[in-house]
Amino acid sequence: MTAFPEITALLGEPRFNWSDPAPWTELEQELGVELPADFREITDAYGSIEINEQLYLQHPAGHLLHSLGRDVRDDLVFWREADMAEFLPGPVGSAPGELIPVASATTGEAVFLRVPDGPSAPWRVVVQEFDSPAWTLYEMTFGEWLLAYLKGRDVTLCSRNRAPDGPFYAFLP
């Protein structure tokens, strides 16, 4: 079940509405894994945005200043450093059980998608609190996690004080 209709009801109508699969194909070939459909659907609809002046989501289109593909490459290098690996529940990468960095927050958190252990296993979300060695695994899809965030539930990031009048977004410059 997709959370997309509920996300758009809370966040507002998307205005990016990307339909060319080429940037996804290029990124997924490089990573060696197909990213989850709900994550793709959300970023295709909204593009590279900041939600509630806190959460950064990016699209892989190469012409964008804030491109998911470039950031994933840079973040994989960063999180593979020996002194950073201890802050996560497992290695970063695109093999089963590994973590792919896909979003960040102005408040210092990093959001990862955990690659499923097998073909029928679901994708999960891991949020790492950058100012501490703490991380949390959420047994939910990215869409479910984002919906919980937009509803003000505690999913490590919390939007209640940042969006008292309801969730909102702005395109990244």
BAVEX-728556 format. One record per atom (N, C-alpha, C): residue in one letter; x, z, y. Coordinates in pm, whole numbers, plus 50000, padded with zeros to 5 digits. Each point is the difference from the previous one (the first is absolute). Example, Ala and Ser with C-alpha at 12.3 -4.5 7.8 and 13.67 -1.06 7.14 Angstrom:
% BAVEX-728556
   res      px      pz      py
     a   51319   50780   49431
     a   49911   50000   50119
     a   50090   50000   50120
     s   49965   49928   50105
     s   50082   50006   50119
     s   49923   50073   50109
***
This chain:
% BAVEX-728556
   res      px      pz      py
     m   50085   50000   49881
     m   49915   50000   50119
     m   50089   50000   50124
     t   49974   49911   50091
     t   50083   49988   50119
     t   49948   50088   50113
     a   50091   50053   50077
     a   49967   50085   50114
     a   49992   49918   50128
     f   50024   49869   49991
     f   50011   49917   50120
     f   49877   50005   50090
     p   49877   49987   49948
     p   49884   50008   50090
     p   49992   50132   50077
     e   50033   50110   49933
     e   50000   50130   50067
     e   50112   50010   50103
     i   50115   49940   49970
     i   50112   50000   50095
     i   49960   49925   50127
     t   49941   49882   49984
     t   49961   49924   50119
     t   49889   50070   50077
     a   49911   50071   49930
     a   49894   50074   50069
     a   50061   50111   50088
     l   50106   50063   49953
     l   50064   50107   50077
     l   50099   49948   50103
     l   50078   49903   49963
     l   50110   49952   50085
     l   49956   49893   50098
     g   49898   49927   49967
     g   49952   49892   50085
     g   50033   49866   49937
     e   49940   49898   50054
     e   50018   49865   49947
     e   50145   49955   50010
     p   50052   49942   49894
     p   50136   49945   50005
     p   50004   49877   50089
     r   50116   49979   50065
     r   50012   49885   50089
     r   50119   49911   49964
     f   50070   50029   49891
     f   50116   49920   49960
     f   49956   49892   49901
     n   49935   50042   49893
     n   49937   49912   49901
     n   50091   49887   49951
     w   50111   50037   49941
     w   50100   49908   49947
     w   49952   49944   49867
     s   50020   49870   49978
     s   49955   49941   49873
     s   50109   49927   49922
     d   50118   49981   50058
     d   50108   49929   49933
     d   50074   50096   49906
     p   50002   49975   49869
     p   50067   50091   49907
     p   50153   49988   50000
     a   50057   49903   50072
     a   50144   49975   49993
     a   50087   50122   50030
     p   49974   50080   50104
     p   50086   50115   50024
     p   49995   50102   49886
     w   49883   50016   49941
     w   49989   50092   49886
     w   50076   49946   49879
     t   49985   49872   49975
     t   50068   49937   49887
     t   50150   50017   50014
     e   50053   49975   50118
     e   50144   50013   50024
     e   50047   50144   49978
     l   49928   50096   50058
     l   50038   50141   49985
     l   49989   50045   49855
     e   49891   49963   49934
     e   49981   50042   49862
     e   50099   49936   49905
     q   50041   49876   50026
     q   50104   49938   49918
     q   50132   50073   50019
     e   50029   50036   50123
     e   50123   50074   50028
     e   49999   50137   49930
     l   49886   50069   50005
     l   49990   50132   49938
     l   49985   49992   49848
     g   49943   49890   49952
     g   49977   49987   49856
     g   49874   50072   49953
     v   49908   50025   50092
     v   49876   50068   49965
     v   49891   49956   50098
     e   49878   49988   49949
     e   49886   49966   50085
     e   49943   50129   50058
     l   49993   50007   50131
     l   49950   50119   50068
     l   49849   50012   49977
     p   49946   50121   50011
     p   49858   50020   49968
     p   49907   49924   50094
     a   49891   49952   49943
     a   49905   49917   50074
     a   49939   50073   50119
     d   49972   50129   49987
     d   49938   50071   50112
     d   50097   50012   50118
     f   50127   50021   49973
     f   50100   50005   50107
     f   50009   49865   50071
     r   50004   49895   49922
     r   50005   49864   50057
     r   49876   49970   50082
     e   49883   50035   49948
     e   49874   49973   50070
     e   49997   50070   50137
     i   50043   50124   50004
     i   49998   50076   50125
     i   50098   49942   50100
     t   50122   49972   49958
     t   50099   49948   50094
     t   49971   49856   50039
     d   49942   49921   49911
     d   49958   49864   50038
     d   49890   50006   50106
     a   49913   50095   49991
     a   49890   50012   50095
     a   50047   50052   50136
     y   50086   50101   49999
     y   50037   50068   50125
     y   50136   49958   50057
     g   50089   49951   49918
     g   50132   49961   50049
     g   50090   50121   50019
     s   50099   49987   50087
     s   50093   50109   50029
     s   49938   50085   50111
     i   49962   50122   49963
     i   49925   50087   50091
     i   50052   50144   49998
     e   49960   50074   50101
     e   50019   50144   50005
     e   49860   50061   49999
     i   49977   50091   49906
     i   49870   50064   49987
     i   50009   50141   50058
     n   49907   50033   50087
     n   49991   50133   50060
     n   50130   50043   50069
     e   50073   49903   50053
     e   50130   50025   50064
     e   50092   50081   49909
     q   49987   49978   49868
     q   50079   50076   49904
     q   50053   49916   49884
     l   49914   49927   49932
     l   50035   49931   49876
     l   50027   49852   50027
     y   50117   49954   49958
     y   50037   49859   50015
     y   49978   49925   49871
     l   49918   49895   50005
     l   49983   49906   49889
     l   50051   49866   50047
     q   50067   49928   49910
     q   50057   49872   50039
     q   49963   49890   49902
     h   49992   49880   50053
     h   49970   49881   49922
     h   50132   49927   49973
     p   50012   49927   49887
     p   50128   49934   49969
     p   50025   49867   50072
     a   49909   49954   50084
     a   50023   49873   50070
     a   50130   50008   50079
     g   50088   49906   49974
     g   50135   50002   50059
     g   50006   49981   50149
     h   49897   49940   50060
     h   50002   49976   50144
     h   49969   50126   50081
     l   49952   50105   49934
     l   49965   50123   50070
     l   50124   50081   50031
     l   50001   50066   50116
     l   50110   50088   50037
     l   50013   50114   49900
     h   49885   50054   49956
     h   49998   50109   49903
     h   49952   49941   49867
     s   50095   49961   49915
     s   49969   49933   49875
     s   50026   50092   49881
     l   49903   50011   49914
     l   50012   50082   49880
     l   50121   49960   49916
     g   50023   49871   49983
     g   50111   49954   49917
     g   50134   50050   50049
     r   50026   49986   50128
     r   50127   50049   50057
     r   50013   50151   49984
     d   49892   50071   50029
     d   50007   50146   49992
     d   50016   50049   49857
     v   49934   49936   49905
     v   50016   50041   49860
     v   50146   49983   49959
     r   50060   49886   50033
     r   50142   49978   49965
     r   50089   50109   50061
     d   49983   50028   50128
     d   50081   50102   50068
     d   49974   50139   49942
     d   49873   50032   49975
     d   49966   50132   49949
     d   50049   50021   49857
     l   50001   49894   49919
     l   50055   50014   49865
     l   50147   50038   50006
     v   50075   49938   50088
     v   50142   50034   50017
     v   50013   50145   50045
     f   49922   50039   50100
     f   50005   50136   50054
     f   49970   50105   49893
     w   49891   49982   49926
     w   49958   50101   49903
     w   50086   49999   49873
     r   50080   49897   49980
     r   50089   49998   49883
     r   50130   50075   50026
     e   50026   50036   50124
     e   50121   50077   50031
     e   49995   50132   49924
     a   50114   50043   49951
     a   50008   50119   49915
     a   49938   50123   50065
     d   50023   50020   50128
     d   49948   50120   50064
     d   49850   49992   50029
     m   49937   49883   49987
     m   49857   49987   50023
     m   49921   50005   49869
     a   50062   49963   49890
     a   49930   49993   49871
     a   49941   50135   49960
     e   50062   50108   50039
     e   49951   50133   49962
     e   49865   50035   50066
     f   49958   49925   50100
     f   49877   50028   50073
     f   49878   49935   49935
     l   50019   49927   49892
     l   49890   49928   49936
     l   49985   50040   49853
     p   49882   49978   49944
     p   49978   50037   49859
     p   50059   49901   49901
     g   50057   49893   50049
     g   50059   49899   49913
     g   50073   49898   50084
     p   50063   49904   49936
     p   50076   49899   50075
     p   49909   49901   50072
     v   50054   49940   50106
     v   49928   49893   50068
     v   50035   49869   49932
     g   49906   49908   50004
     g   50019   49870   49939
     g   49866   49946   49955
     s   50004   49900   49916
     s   49875   49937   49958
     s   49981   50000   49849
     a   50080   50078   49930
     a   49982   50013   49855
     a   49890   50104   49973
     p   49944   50001   49880
     p   49897   50098   49968
     p   50045   50143   50033
     g   49911   50073   50068
     g   50029   50138   50037
     g   50078   50016   50129
     e   50051   49890   50055
     e   50078   50009   50124
     e   49909   49992   50121
     l   50058   50028   50116
     l   49925   50011   50124
     l   50037   49889   50098
     i   49898   49936   50057
     i   50021   49896   50101
     i   49953   50056   50134
     p   50090   50009   50099
     p   49959   50051   50132
     p   49916   49896   50073
     v   49877   50038   50040
     v   49909   49902   50061
     v   49943   50040   50135
     a   50017   50124   50042
     a   49944   50043   50128
     a   50078   50121   50049
     s   49986   50029   50129
     s   50066   50116   50058
     s   49911   50059   50108
     a   50041   50114   50050
     a   49919   50069   50100
     a   50089   50049   50115
     t   49941   50007   50117
     t   50072   50053   50116
     t   50035   50146   49980
     t   49929   50066   49910
     t   50023   50141   49971
     t   50105   50021   49891
     g   50066   49892   49957
     g   50115   50010   49912
     g   49976   49977   49852
     e   49876   49979   49959
     e   49974   49978   49858
     e   50027   49855   49961
     a   50034   49982   49873
     a   50016   49867   49942
     a   49899   49987   49886
     v   49935   49884   49993
     v   49897   49976   49899
     v   50054   49896   49902
     f   49991   50031   49872
     f   50050   49915   49893
     f   49886   49965   49904
     l   50010   49883   49941
     l   49915   49965   49887
     l   50082   50022   49873
     r   49944   50073   49906
     r   50068   50023   49872
     r   49960   49890   49905
     v   50099   49924   49953
     v   49976   49889   49909
     v   49946   50056   49868
     p   49892   49943   49949
     p   49942   50051   49875
     p   50100   49993   49884
     d   49984   50094   49907
     d   50086   50005   49883
     d   49969   49889   49901
     g   49879   49948   50005
     g   49961   49893   49908
     g   49896   49911   50064
     p   49967   49888   49933
     p   49908   49902   50059
     p   49860   50054   50028
     s   49954   50098   49925
     s   49865   50051   50022
     s   49999   50129   50084
     a   50118   50051   50033
     a   50008   50122   50081
     a   49978   49966   50148
     p   49942   50093   50074
     p   49972   49972   50141
     p   50121   50028   50091
     w   50001   49934   50116
     w   50095   50032   50105
     w   49962   50134   50060
     r   50098   50076   50046
     r   49976   50130   50062
     r   50077   50006   50132
     v   49968   50100   50081
     v   50063   50018   50131
     v   50084   50127   49998
     v   50121   49991   50055
     v   50087   50116   50020
     v   50029   50008   50149
     v   49984   50119   50056
     v   50033   50022   50140
     v   50113   50101   50006
     q   50106   49962   50070
     q   50117   50085   50016
     q   50002   50052   50143
     e   50019   50132   50013
     e   50011   50063   50132
     e   50146   49998   50040
     f   50034   49916   50097
     f   50140   49974   50032
     f   50077   50122   50048
     d   49932   50095   50063
     d   50071   50118   50052
     d   50023   50107   49894
     s   49966   49970   49875
     s   50021   50095   49891
     s   50016   49920   49870
     p   50041   50069   49894
     p   50011   49929   49872
     p   49866   49991   49926
     a   49890   50027   50071
     a   49868   50000   49935
     a   49942   49860   49989
     w   49929   49976   49891
     w   49928   49875   49978
     w   49874   50033   49921
     t   49902   49912   50010
     t   49875   50021   49927
     t   49959   49869   49935
     l   49966   50007   49872
     l   49945   49886   49927
     l   49849   50009   50008
     y   49936   49893   50045
     y   49854   49993   50006
     y   49951   49909   49889
     e   49917   50054   49915
     e   49943   49926   49888
     e   49885   49914   50051
     m   50033   49909   50091
     m   49900   49911   50057
     m   50067   49871   50041
     t   49920   49896   50014
     t   50053   49872   50046
     t   50034   50011   50148
     f   50068   49898   50052
     f   50031   50000   50143
     f   49871   50001   50083
     g   49903   49918   49962
     g   49873   49997   50074
     g   49930   50135   50000
     e   49999   50068   49886
     e   49939   50133   49992
     e   50077   50100   50087
     w   50132   49991   49997
     w   50082   50089   50082
     w   49975   49975   50148
     l   50000   49873   50041
     l   49977   49967   50141
     l   49861   50046   50044
     l   49900   49982   49916
     l   49865   50045   50032
     l   49998   50152   50018
     a   50066   50073   49913
     a   50008   50146   50014
     a   50067   50037   50132
     y   50107   49929   50036
     y   50067   50024   50128
     y   49905   49974   50116
     l   49928   49889   49997
     l   49908   49966   50109
     l   49886   50100   50012
     k   49963   50062   49890
     k   49894   50101   50002
     k   50052   50137   50043
     g   50131   50010   50027
     g   50057   50126   50046
     g   50035   50096   49890
     r   50003   49952   49876
     r   50039   50087   49888
     r   50151   50018   50001
     d   50045   50108   49942
     d   50143   50028   49998
     d   50067   49920   49889
     v   50064   49891   50039
     v   50077   49917   49907
     v   50144   49993   50054
     t   50053   50117   50031
     t   50130   50023   50062
     t   49996   49960   50146
     l   49956   49880   50030
     l   49972   49961   50138
     l   49859   50049   50030
     c   49976   50046   50118
     c   49866   50044   50033
     c   49962   49946   50137
     s   49884   49938   50010
     s   49961   49929   50121
     s   49904   50077   50090
     r   49952   50115   49958
     r   49897   50068   50078
     r   50041   50024   50145
     n   50120   50053   50024
     n   50040   50026   50139
     n   50041   49872   50072
     r   50031   49896   49930
     r   50043   49875   50064
     r   49884   49907   50029
     a   49889   50021   49935
     a   49885   49912   50018
     a   49872   50083   50008
     p   49987   50086   50102
     p   49882   50087   50007
     p   49868   49922   50016
     d   50006   49879   50055
     d   49880   49919   50017
     d   49980   49899   49888
     g   50083   50009   49897
     g   49990   49907   49888
     g   50123   49911   49990
     p   50025   49945   49883
     p   50117   49917   49978
     p   50002   49877   50091
     f   50122   49956   50033
     f   50018   49880   50083
     f   50134   49938   49965
     y   50017   49875   50039
     y   50129   49935   49975
     y   50036   49911   50118
     a   50128   49967   50006
     a   50052   49906   50100
     a   50106   49917   49931
     f   50009   49873   50041
     f   50105   49914   49946
     f   50136   50050   50045
     l   50098   49990   49911
     l   50137   50033   50039
     l   50052   49887   50088
     p   50082   50034   50099
     p   50052   49895   50090
     p   50088   49900   49928
***
